[in-house]
């Protein structure tokens, strides 16, 4: 439990630092949307700029996929964004759900919540709200959301099984999620596994792909589908902080893979519900 709290404190500190940078600094920063590779935070992000609802002020370059692109959000839906950051995915979701729907962003970093609220206010989005909270205990009542999205966040959470149980609780019967996240195939070198920066950068906290999909299935979701998968290549200048040149070469030639996956799954409809907690 103490280690889990230390991990959470580390993540909160790092993402608070990112949130409190001004826009110009963030764009030039290796911890934000600027493209240099001496930090691991921004090497996985996809291009949001062509998606309707994109808000440049809310794009900190911290994601690893485009979950809203695959989420099948409909007009009038209630959408929850787990780990909402500065609001980027929430604002894209709003463009899909429209004025008749609602988007709720959840983030446990106060500085990110403040930034997202300012971005929403600036844009005049009155059906988007941001709540501070831990996604292991989502501050939303049961059976609320039609759709849940999340972008490169669950790998930062120690209790991933607990998060999937919470997602099941908060979704309406028949609702679904689309989540982009980092998973592994094979084992990372010990020095990367133990590096705090690599945990906060979404790498060393990732679990095996098979285990990740297994958690979704055993929680009680149906129709589990990988919507997109891409390999993540960590640049040598980042690896050199943790590995010798010989170790980097060995890592490159090993079968270990780091992947961004976007996963879809649905909560069973209430009439056919048999999974623990799915009708709560």
C-alpha positions as CSV (number, residue, x, y, z in Angstrom):
1,X,0.0,0.0,0.0
2,X,2.9,2.4,0.8
3,X,4.5,1.7,-2.5
4,X,1.2,2.3,-4.3
5,X,0.9,5.7,-2.6
6,X,4.4,6.6,-3.5
7,X,3.6,5.8,-7.2
8,X,0.5,8.0,-7.1
9,X,2.4,10.9,-5.4
10,X,5.1,10.6,-8.1
11,X,2.6,10.7,-11.0
12,X,0.7,13.6,-9.4
13,X,3.9,15.6,-9.0
14,X,5.1,15.0,-12.6
15,X,1.7,15.9,-14.2
16,X,1.3,18.9,-11.9
17,X,4.6,20.2,-13.3
18,X,3.3,19.7,-16.8
19,X,0.0,21.3,-16.1
20,X,1.5,24.4,-14.6
21,X,3.7,25.2,-17.6
22,X,2.5,28.0,-19.8
23,X,1.5,27.1,-23.4
24,X,4.7,28.3,-25.0
25,X,6.9,26.5,-22.5
26,X,4.9,23.3,-22.9
27,X,5.2,23.3,-26.6
28,X,9.0,23.6,-26.3
29,X,9.2,21.2,-23.5
30,X,10.2,17.5,-23.6
31,X,7.5,16.9,-20.9
32,X,4.8,18.4,-23.1
33,X,3.7,18.5,-26.8
34,X,7.1,19.6,-28.1
35,X,8.9,16.9,-30.0
36,X,12.2,16.2,-28.4
37,X,13.0,12.8,-27.0
38,X,15.0,13.4,-23.8
39,X,11.8,12.7,-21.8
40,X,9.4,9.8,-22.3
41,X,6.1,11.6,-21.6
42,X,5.4,12.7,-25.2
43,X,6.9,10.1,-27.5
44,X,3.6,8.1,-27.8
45,X,1.1,10.8,-28.7
46,X,-1.1,10.7,-31.8
47,X,-2.2,13.6,-33.9
48,X,-5.5,15.1,-32.8
49,X,-5.5,18.1,-34.9
50,X,-7.8,16.8,-37.6
51,X,-10.5,15.6,-35.1
52,X,-13.6,17.8,-34.6
53,X,-13.5,19.4,-31.2
54,X,-9.7,19.6,-31.1
55,X,-8.6,22.3,-28.7
56,X,-4.9,23.2,-29.0
57,X,-4.8,24.7,-25.4
58,X,-5.9,21.3,-24.1
59,X,-3.4,19.2,-26.1
60,X,-0.4,18.5,-23.9
61,X,0.8,15.6,-26.1
62,X,0.5,13.1,-23.3
63,X,-1.7,10.4,-24.9
64,X,-0.9,7.2,-26.7
65,X,-3.9,6.8,-29.0
66,X,-7.2,8.4,-30.2
67,X,-9.8,6.6,-28.1
68,X,-12.6,9.1,-29.0
69,X,-12.1,8.3,-32.7
70,X,-13.2,4.7,-32.0
71,X,-15.7,5.2,-29.2
72,X,-18.9,5.3,-31.2
73,X,-20.2,8.3,-29.2
74,X,-23.7,9.3,-30.2
75,X,-25.6,12.6,-29.8
76,X,-27.0,12.9,-26.3
77,X,-24.6,10.4,-24.7
78,X,-23.1,10.8,-21.3
79,X,-19.4,10.3,-21.7
80,X,-16.8,10.0,-18.9
81,X,-13.1,10.6,-19.6
82,X,-10.8,8.9,-17.1
83,X,-7.5,10.8,-16.6
84,X,-8.9,13.8,-18.5
85,X,-5.8,16.0,-18.1
86,X,-6.2,19.5,-19.7
87,X,-9.5,18.4,-21.4
88,X,-8.4,17.3,-24.9
89,X,-10.3,14.0,-25.1
90,X,-13.3,15.5,-23.2
91,X,-13.6,18.3,-25.8
92,X,-13.4,15.9,-28.7
93,X,-16.1,13.8,-27.0
94,X,-18.3,16.8,-26.6
95,X,-18.2,17.4,-30.3
96,X,-19.7,14.0,-30.7
97,X,-22.2,14.0,-27.9
98,X,-23.4,17.5,-28.8
99,X,-25.3,20.1,-26.7
100,X,-27.8,17.5,-25.5
101,X,-25.2,15.2,-24.0
102,X,-22.7,15.6,-21.2
103,X,-19.0,14.9,-20.7
104,X,-17.4,14.4,-17.3
105,X,-13.7,14.5,-17.0
106,X,-12.0,12.8,-14.0
107,X,-8.4,13.5,-13.0
108,X,-6.6,13.3,-9.6
109,X,-4.1,16.1,-10.3
110,X,-5.6,19.4,-9.0
111,X,-3.4,21.5,-11.4
112,X,-4.8,19.5,-14.4
113,X,-8.4,20.0,-13.2
114,X,-7.8,23.8,-12.9
115,X,-6.3,23.9,-16.4
116,X,-9.2,21.9,-17.9
117,X,-11.8,24.0,-16.2
118,X,-10.2,27.2,-17.6
119,X,-10.1,25.7,-21.0
120,X,-13.7,24.7,-20.8
121,X,-14.7,28.2,-19.6
122,X,-12.7,29.9,-22.4
123,X,-14.5,27.7,-25.0
124,X,-17.9,28.3,-23.4
125,X,-18.5,24.5,-22.9
126,X,-21.3,24.4,-20.3
127,X,-22.0,20.6,-20.7
128,X,-18.4,19.6,-19.9
129,X,-17.4,19.3,-16.2
130,X,-14.2,18.2,-14.5
131,X,-14.1,16.4,-11.2
132,X,-11.0,15.7,-9.1
133,X,-10.8,12.1,-8.0
134,X,-9.0,8.8,-8.2
135,X,-10.1,6.5,-11.0
136,X,-9.8,3.6,-8.6
137,X,-12.8,5.2,-6.9
138,X,-14.6,7.1,-9.7
139,X,-16.6,10.0,-8.2
140,X,-19.7,9.2,-10.3
141,X,-22.8,7.2,-9.3
142,X,-23.4,3.8,-10.8
143,X,-25.0,3.3,-14.2
144,X,-24.3,6.9,-15.3
145,X,-22.2,6.7,-18.5
146,X,-23.1,5.6,-22.0
147,X,-19.4,5.6,-23.0
148,X,-16.1,5.8,-21.1
149,X,-12.9,6.8,-22.8
150,X,-9.4,7.1,-21.4
151,X,-6.0,7.8,-23.0
152,X,-2.8,6.4,-21.6
153,X,-3.8,6.5,-18.0
154,X,-4.5,3.0,-16.6
155,X,-0.8,2.1,-17.0
156,X,-0.2,4.8,-14.4
157,X,-2.5,3.2,-11.8
158,X,-1.3,0.5,-9.5
159,X,-4.7,-1.2,-9.1
160,X,-5.8,-1.8,-12.6
161,X,-8.3,-4.5,-11.7
162,X,-10.0,-2.0,-9.4
163,X,-10.3,0.5,-12.2
164,X,-12.0,-1.9,-14.5
165,X,-14.5,-2.8,-11.7
166,X,-15.2,0.9,-11.3
167,X,-15.7,1.3,-15.1
168,X,-18.2,-1.6,-15.0
169,X,-20.0,0.0,-12.1
170,X,-20.3,3.5,-13.7
171,X,-21.3,2.3,-17.2
172,X,-25.0,1.9,-17.9
173,X,-26.1,-1.6,-18.8
174,X,-25.2,-2.0,-22.5
175,X,-22.7,0.9,-22.3
176,X,-19.2,0.5,-23.5
177,X,-15.7,1.9,-23.3
178,X,-12.8,2.7,-25.6
179,X,-9.5,2.9,-23.9
180,X,-6.0,3.6,-25.3
181,X,-3.2,2.3,-23.1
182,X,0.3,0.8,-23.0
183,X,0.9,-2.9,-22.7
184,X,3.9,-5.2,-23.0
185,X,4.9,-8.4,-24.6
186,X,8.0,-9.8,-22.9
187,X,10.0,-8.4,-20.0
188,X,11.5,-4.9,-19.7
189,X,15.1,-4.6,-18.4
190,X,15.2,-4.3,-14.6
191,X,16.7,-0.8,-14.7
192,X,13.7,0.4,-16.7
193,X,11.2,-1.4,-14.5
194,X,12.6,0.3,-11.5
195,X,12.9,3.8,-13.0
196,X,10.5,6.3,-11.5
197,X,10.6,8.5,-14.6
198,X,9.7,5.6,-16.8
199,X,6.7,4.8,-14.6
200,X,5.4,8.4,-14.8
201,X,6.1,8.2,-18.6
202,X,3.7,5.3,-19.0
203,X,6.2,2.5,-19.7
204,X,7.3,0.7,-16.6
205,X,3.8,0.6,-15.1
206,X,2.5,-1.2,-18.1
207,X,1.5,-4.9,-17.7
208,X,1.5,-7.8,-20.2
209,X,-1.0,-7.5,-23.0
210,X,-2.5,-10.9,-22.2
211,X,-2.9,-10.0,-18.5
212,X,-4.5,-6.6,-19.5
213,X,-7.1,-8.2,-21.7
214,X,-7.7,-10.9,-19.1
215,X,-8.6,-8.3,-16.5
216,X,-11.2,-6.9,-18.8
217,X,-12.7,-10.3,-19.5
218,X,-12.7,-11.5,-15.9
219,X,-14.3,-8.2,-14.7
220,X,-17.4,-9.2,-16.8
221,X,-17.2,-7.2,-20.0
222,X,-18.2,-8.6,-23.3
223,X,-17.2,-8.0,-26.9
224,X,-13.6,-7.3,-26.0
225,X,-11.9,-6.0,-29.2
226,X,-8.6,-4.4,-30.0
227,X,-9.5,-1.5,-32.2
228,X,-5.9,-0.3,-32.9
229,X,-2.4,-1.4,-32.0
230,X,0.9,0.2,-32.7
231,X,4.5,-0.5,-31.6
232,X,6.1,2.1,-29.3
233,X,9.8,2.7,-30.0
234,X,11.7,4.3,-27.1
235,X,14.5,6.5,-28.6
236,X,18.1,5.6,-27.7
237,X,18.7,9.0,-26.0
238,X,16.0,8.0,-23.5
239,X,17.2,4.4,-23.1
240,X,20.7,5.7,-22.5
241,X,19.6,7.1,-19.2
242,X,19.0,3.6,-17.9
243,X,20.9,1.2,-20.1
244,X,24.5,0.9,-21.4
245,X,25.1,0.8,-25.2
246,X,25.4,-2.9,-25.0
247,X,22.2,-3.3,-23.0
248,X,20.4,-1.1,-25.5
249,X,21.5,-3.3,-28.4
250,X,20.4,-6.4,-26.4
251,X,17.0,-4.8,-25.7
252,X,16.6,-3.9,-29.4
253,X,17.2,-7.5,-30.5
254,X,15.0,-9.0,-27.8
255,X,11.4,-10.2,-28.4
256,X,10.1,-7.6,-25.9
257,X,7.6,-5.2,-27.4
258,X,5.9,-2.1,-26.0
259,X,2.6,-1.4,-27.6
260,X,-0.2,1.2,-27.6
261,X,-3.5,-0.6,-27.9
262,X,-7.0,0.9,-28.1
263,X,-9.5,-1.6,-26.6
264,X,-13.3,-1.7,-26.8
265,X,-15.5,-3.6,-24.4
266,X,-19.2,-3.5,-23.4
267,X,-21.1,-3.9,-20.1
268,X,-23.7,-6.6,-20.5
269,X,-27.3,-5.5,-20.9
270,X,-29.1,-5.8,-17.5
271,X,-31.4,-8.6,-18.7
272,X,-28.5,-10.9,-19.3
273,X,-26.2,-9.6,-16.6
274,X,-24.3,-12.4,-14.8
275,X,-20.9,-10.7,-14.0
276,X,-20.1,-9.6,-10.5
277,X,-21.1,-5.9,-10.1
278,X,-22.4,-5.3,-13.6
279,X,-25.9,-4.6,-12.4
280,X,-25.0,-2.6,-9.3
